Amino acid sequence: MAIREGKWRCTNCGRVERGSQLACLGCGATRDENVTFFLEEDAAEVTDAELLRRAEAGAEWLCEYCSTSNPALEKKCKQCGAEREQARAREVKEIPLAGPVPAMPAPAASSSGCFKWVVGLLLLGLAFCAGLGYFAFRESDEPVTVENLEWSRSIDVEALQTVREEGWLDERPSGARVLNRWQAVRSTERVQVGTERVKTGVRDKGNGFFEDVYEDQPVYDEREVKDTRAAWEVERWVTVRTEKADGPGGEERYWPQLDLDRNEREGARKEECIAVLKGASRTYRSDLGCERWQQLAVGESFTARVQGGSTVKELR
């Protein structure tokens, strides 16, 4: 596992020093318990034998009297001379690659003109979408007059027919007659085919050095899972035609008469009651339900609740 030298920022003068440097070269202050080590992305692997020895010696300990950091192998504080005894060591912690790796704060960069343009376009797009949403759902009141009333009723006629379908063999409907079968890819599955050693993070050794952390992770391969597809014939009720009846308001509504053959049946029914409403600038065709439609008369005036400038939601 590769060892890399980190850095630290002096809490007294702000100067950045190498991880192996125990005291600030700018002001002479020794690093204390408030110092945080960070690792630059392009930090090179340590190959120097002395630095490797220091890195592997263990975490530094913090003097109980002056809070100075001392190398793990030191028995007395290099700052005040106090014995180590039960002094607390710096924390050794692992930092995953996906987690927040400690880094030196970068100086604030001024916004470029291009960035401002991008932000401006994004804000403009958001404003446009908000405007569309507002006008699509905005409701307003408008005076309207009933210009016409229309109704229509329809019934689907279904016939029992033989149809050809295709699908997985185990999903064929009851009573289907299989005509053909073949193999096809139905899905894929992940199968472990080995392992690989992957770098998962770094370990802050608590002494100015970092150690790459690796673990063995499984390697998977996607494999096709085949199954049997088939073509079959099956009897289905299919809509073959739609019988309709319509007329103006004021006459009794009725359902169309059906003349069914021996293998036919009645299917879905549908009814519409349309009020043609003339507004100040446009005409609306609105289906407010047949119960409300029956209460209207040509020539009556109402206040319409209009949504999005096109749909009448209510008449008052």
Secondary structure in CASP SS format (residue, H / E / C, confidence):
PFRMAT SS
TARGET T0000
AUTHOR 0000-0000-0000
METHOD secondary structure of the structure
MODEL  1
M C 1.00
A C 1.00
I E 1.00
R E 1.00
E E 1.00
G C 1.00
K E 1.00
W E 1.00
R E 1.00
C C 1.00
T C 1.00
N C 1.00
C C 1.00
G C 1.00
R C 1.00
V E 1.00
E E 1.00
R E 1.00
G C 1.00
S C 1.00
Q C 1.00
L C 1.00
A E 1.00
C C 1.00
L C 1.00
G C 1.00
C C 1.00
G C 1.00
A C 1.00
T E 1.00
R C 1.00
D E 1.00
E C 1.00
N C 1.00
V C 1.00
T C 1.00
F C 1.00
F E 1.00
L C 1.00
E C 1.00
E C 1.00
D C 1.00
A C 1.00
A C 1.00
E E 1.00
V C 1.00
T C 1.00
D C 1.00
A H 1.00
E H 1.00
L H 1.00
L H 1.00
R H 1.00
R H 1.00
A H 1.00
E H 1.00
A C 1.00
G C 1.00
A C 1.00
E C 1.00
W E 1.00
L E 1.00
C C 1.00
E C 1.00
Y C 1.00
C C 1.00
S C 1.00
T E 1.00
S E 1.00
N E 1.00
P C 1.00
A C 1.00
L C 1.00
E C 1.00
K C 1.00
K E 1.00
C C 1.00
K C 1.00
Q C 1.00
C C 1.00
G C 1.00
A C 1.00
E E 1.00
R C 1.00
E C 1.00
Q C 1.00
A C 1.00
R E 1.00
A E 1.00
R C 1.00
E C 1.00
V C 1.00
K E 1.00
E E 1.00
I E 1.00
P E 1.00
L C 1.00
A C 1.00
G C 1.00
P C 1.00
V C 1.00
P C 1.00
A C 1.00
M C 1.00
P C 1.00
A C 1.00
P C 1.00
A C 1.00
A C 1.00
S C 1.00
S C 1.00
S C 1.00
G H 1.00
C H 1.00
F H 1.00
K H 1.00
W H 1.00
V H 1.00
V H 1.00
G H 1.00
L H 1.00
L H 1.00
L H 1.00
L H 1.00
G H 1.00
L H 1.00
A H 1.00
F H 1.00
C H 1.00
A H 1.00
G H 1.00
L H 1.00
G H 1.00
Y H 1.00
F H 1.00
A H 1.00
F H 1.00
R C 1.00
E E 1.00
S E 1.00
D E 1.00
E E 1.00
P E 1.00
V E 1.00
T E 1.00
V E 1.00
E E 1.00
N E 1.00
L E 1.00
E E 1.00
W E 1.00
S E 1.00
R E 1.00
S E 1.00
I E 1.00
D E 1.00
V E 1.00
E E 1.00
A E 1.00
L E 1.00
Q E 1.00
T E 1.00
V E 1.00
R E 1.00
E E 1.00
E E 1.00
G E 1.00
W E 1.00
L H 1.00
D H 1.00
E H 1.00
R C 1.00
P C 1.00
S C 1.00
G C 1.00
A C 1.00
R E 1.00
V E 1.00
L E 1.00
N E 1.00
R E 1.00
W E 1.00
Q E 1.00
A E 1.00
V E 1.00
R E 1.00
S E 1.00
T E 1.00
E E 1.00
R E 1.00
V E 1.00
Q E 1.00
V E 1.00
G E 1.00
T E 1.00
E E 1.00
R E 1.00
V E 1.00
K E 1.00
T E 1.00
G E 1.00
V E 1.00
R E 1.00
D E 1.00
K C 1.00
G C 1.00
N C 1.00
G C 1.00
F E 1.00
F E 1.00
E E 1.00
D E 1.00
V E 1.00
Y E 1.00
E E 1.00
D E 1.00
Q E 1.00
P E 1.00
V E 1.00
Y E 1.00
D E 1.00
E E 1.00
R E 1.00
E E 1.00
V E 1.00
K E 1.00
D E 1.00
T E 1.00
R E 1.00
A E 1.00
A E 1.00
W E 1.00
E E 1.00
V E 1.00
E E 1.00
R E 1.00
W E 1.00
V E 1.00
T E 1.00
V E 1.00
R E 1.00
T E 1.00
E E 1.00
K E 1.00
A E 1.00
D E 1.00
G E 1.00
P E 1.00
G C 1.00
G C 1.00
E C 1.00
E C 1.00
R C 1.00
Y C 1.00
W C 1.00
P C 1.00
Q C 1.00
L C 1.00
D C 1.00
L C 1.00
D C 1.00
R C 1.00
N C 1.00
E E 1.00
R E 1.00
E E 1.00
G E 1.00
A E 1.00
R E 1.00
K E 1.00
E E 1.00
E E 1.00
C E 1.00
I E 1.00
A E 1.00
V E 1.00
L E 1.00
K E 1.00
G C 1.00
A C 1.00
S C 1.00
R C 1.00
T E 1.00
Y E 1.00
R E 1.00
S E 1.00
D C 1.00
L C 1.00
G C 1.00
C H 1.00
E H 1.00
R H 1.00
W H 1.00
Q C 1.00
Q C 1.00
L C 1.00
A C 1.00
V C 1.00
G C 1.00
E C 1.00
S E 1.00
F E 1.00
T E 1.00
A E 1.00
R E 1.00
V E 1.00
Q E 1.00
G C 1.00
G C 1.00
S C 1.00
T E 1.00
V E 1.00
K E 1.00
E E 1.00
L E 1.00
R C 1.00
END
